[in-house]
Amino acid sequence: MIKWLLIAGLAAALISGIAVGGSDHLESRHLVEQGKILPLQQILDHLGQQQEGRVLEVELEREHGRYIYEIELLGEDGRVLKYEIDAVSGEIINGKPEE
């Protein structure tokens, strides 16, 4: 169920035009094809094992020389949670309620 919520949320985000990163989606795809970052679906699958929720927003940014996926989820309790995930390793760098 978690996986389907994440997939449905991502699909809704992409359909509604929410950016996958401040950069162009073609650049993101190019980075994945070059093996420089992990595919978003792999990141979402891993996050779905840690936290239930619906994807609200996804961004791919370059911070301090490394690529970071910023993902906002709507938790089951109604809180918005923001995660920062290393796009290369998939490591969750930070996860906290949005203030």
C-alpha positions as CSV (number, residue, x, y, z in Angstrom):
1,M,0.0,0.0,0.0
2,I,2.8,2.4,0.8
3,K,4.4,1.8,-2.6
4,W,1.1,2.6,-4.3
5,L,0.6,5.8,-2.4
6,L,4.1,6.9,-3.3
7,I,3.6,6.0,-7.0
8,A,0.2,7.6,-7.1
9,G,1.6,10.7,-5.5
10,L,4.5,10.9,-7.9
11,A,2.2,10.5,-10.9
12,A,-0.1,13.2,-9.6
13,A,2.9,15.5,-9.0
14,L,4.2,15.0,-12.5
15,I,0.8,15.4,-14.1
16,S,0.2,18.6,-12.1
17,G,3.5,20.0,-13.2
18,I,5.4,19.9,-10.0
19,A,9.1,20.2,-10.9
20,V,11.4,17.3,-10.4
21,G,14.1,19.7,-9.4
22,G,14.9,23.3,-10.0
23,S,16.7,22.0,-13.1
24,D,15.2,20.7,-16.3
25,H,13.8,17.2,-16.2
26,L,16.0,16.3,-19.2
27,E,19.1,17.1,-17.2
28,S,17.8,14.8,-14.4
29,R,17.2,12.0,-16.8
30,H,20.7,12.5,-18.3
31,L,22.2,12.3,-14.8
32,V,20.4,9.0,-14.2
33,E,21.4,7.6,-17.6
34,Q,25.1,8.5,-16.8
35,G,24.8,6.7,-13.5
36,K,25.6,9.9,-11.5
37,I,22.3,9.8,-9.5
38,L,19.8,7.1,-8.6
39,P,16.4,7.0,-10.3
40,L,13.7,8.8,-8.4
41,Q,11.6,5.6,-8.3
42,Q,14.4,3.8,-6.4
43,I,14.6,6.7,-3.9
44,L,10.8,6.6,-3.4
45,D,10.8,2.8,-3.0
46,H,13.4,3.1,-0.3
47,L,11.7,6.0,1.4
48,G,8.4,4.1,1.3
49,Q,9.9,1.4,3.5
50,Q,10.7,4.0,6.1
51,Q,7.7,6.3,6.1
52,E,4.1,6.0,4.9
53,G,2.6,9.0,3.1
54,R,1.6,10.6,-0.1
55,V,4.2,12.4,-2.2
56,L,3.4,16.1,-2.5
57,E,6.5,17.5,-4.1
58,V,9.9,16.3,-5.4
59,E,12.9,18.4,-6.3
60,L,16.4,17.6,-7.4
61,E,18.9,20.2,-6.3
62,R,22.6,20.5,-6.2
63,E,23.8,21.6,-2.7
64,H,27.4,21.9,-1.5
65,G,28.6,20.0,-4.6
66,R,26.2,17.0,-4.3
67,Y,22.8,16.2,-5.7
68,I,19.9,16.0,-3.2
69,Y,16.4,14.8,-3.7
70,E,14.0,17.0,-1.6
71,I,10.8,15.1,-1.1
72,E,7.7,16.3,0.8
73,L,5.2,13.7,2.0
74,L,1.8,14.1,3.5
75,G,1.9,11.7,6.5
76,E,-1.0,9.6,7.6
77,D,-1.4,12.0,10.6
78,G,-1.9,14.9,8.3
79,R,1.6,16.4,8.9
80,V,3.8,17.4,6.0
81,L,7.2,15.7,6.2
82,K,10.3,16.9,4.3
83,Y,13.1,14.6,3.5
84,E,16.5,15.3,2.0
85,I,18.0,12.3,0.4
86,D,21.5,11.9,-1.2
87,A,20.7,11.3,-4.9
88,V,23.9,9.3,-5.3
89,S,23.8,6.9,-2.4
90,G,20.1,7.0,-1.5
91,E,21.0,7.9,2.1
92,I,18.4,9.9,4.1
93,I,20.2,13.0,5.2
94,N,17.4,14.6,7.0
95,G,13.7,13.9,7.7
96,K,11.5,16.2,9.7
97,P,8.1,17.7,9.9
98,E,7.7,20.8,7.8
99,E,7.4,24.0,9.8
